[in-house]
Structure formats: structure tokens, C-alpha cells
């Protein structure tokens, strides 16, 4: 995984493995510049990311709210959210360098 902006590269475990001009920083402690761990779950065909790795599982957080609004989880299941597909894709040409859309 590589950052398009900074050019730093990470392995699949989030460890920093390369950085431009790293040879000019021989004391760079790569182990201190790894990616942050995140709580990630797949549910209803979506990938859910929580920055708090100690958070309760997603279903525990949202099921009470779903039941409050819809009455039961069967109502949500009828929508078959995991099988939804993109109905329309719109692309725009933007007069800017690549950094502006990537950052915003």
C-alpha cells in the first residue's frame, strides 16, 4: 500500500517498508511510523471502519437503533442491501492537480 501524496509504502500488516529519500534519514525508526490499526467489519455488503479498535462490534452498536426505527431486523433484511448495485456513475473533469481531489 503506498501513499500517493508522500510516497511512503507499507506492507499488508501496516509496517512502513519504504520512504522516498529514506537513505538520507538513517536514524528513521520505521517501526514508529506504521499505519494505525482500525476495527474493520463487513456487514450488509459494506465494509465498516471504526477508528476505535476497542469499540463494541458494529452489530451491537446499530441493532438497537435499527430495531427502534424499523421494529425488527427482518425489515432491514428485506431490502437485501448486500445485493444493491450502482445504478448510475457520474464522472467530472476537474481543473486541478491530482492532490486537490485526492485530499478533499
N, C-alpha and C positions, 0 to 999 in steps of 0.2 A: 504494500500500500504506500503510495507516495503523495505528498502534499504538492499540488500544482503551484502553489504560491512560493513556498520556501524551498522545495526540492528535497526535503528530508524524506527518507524511506524507512518503512517499518516492516518487520516480519509479521506472520499471521498471529503471533502472540502479543503484538503491540510493542515489541522491543525496537528501539532505534538501531538500524543497521547501516545507514549511510546518510551523510550530510555533505552538501557542497562545501568544498574548502576545509573539510574536517582535518586534513593533514596540517593545516595552519593552526589547529587547536588541539595539540597532542594531549592536553590535560582534560579534554571534554569528557565528562563522566556520562557516557551514553546510557548507562543503566538508570540515570536520573531523569532522562528525557523521553521515556517511553510514553505511549498513549495511555490515557486513563481507562480503567475498567468501567464497563457500563452493564447495567442489568438489561438484558435483551430477551424478549419473548415473541413468539409468533402466536397470533390468535385471530381468528376470523379472516385469515388470508392476509393479514397485515403484520409487519414487523414493528413492535413497540419497544421504544428505548426509554429507559429511566436512568437519569444521572446518579441516582442514589442506589448503589449496589446493595444496600441493606434494606431497601423498601420491600414491603409485602408484595407477593405475586400480584400481577395485574388483575387477574380474575377476582381476587379478594378485595381489590380496591374498587372495581367498577360494577361487579354484580349487584351489590345492594342498590346502587344508583339506577341500574337498568331495571331492576325489579320495581323500584319506586315509580319509575316513569312508564314502564310498559306492563307491569303486572307480573310477568314471568319471563324466563329466558326463552321459552318456546316461541314467543312473539318475535324475538330477535332472530331466532334460528330460521324462521320462515322467510326472512329477507335473503338468506343464503349469501351473505356478504362475501365470503371467500370465492365465489364464482363470478363476481362482478368483473366486467371488462371495461377498458377505456372506450367510451362512445365517440369521442372526438378529441383530436390533438391539434392544438394551435401553436404555431411557431412564429416568433417575431425576430426580425432583423433589428439589432440594436447598434447604434453608432457609438461604440466604446471599445476600450481594450478588453481583454478577457478577464481582467481582475475585477472590474466593477460588477458584472453579473454574477461572478463566482462568489463574491463577498456579500452580495445583497440578495 
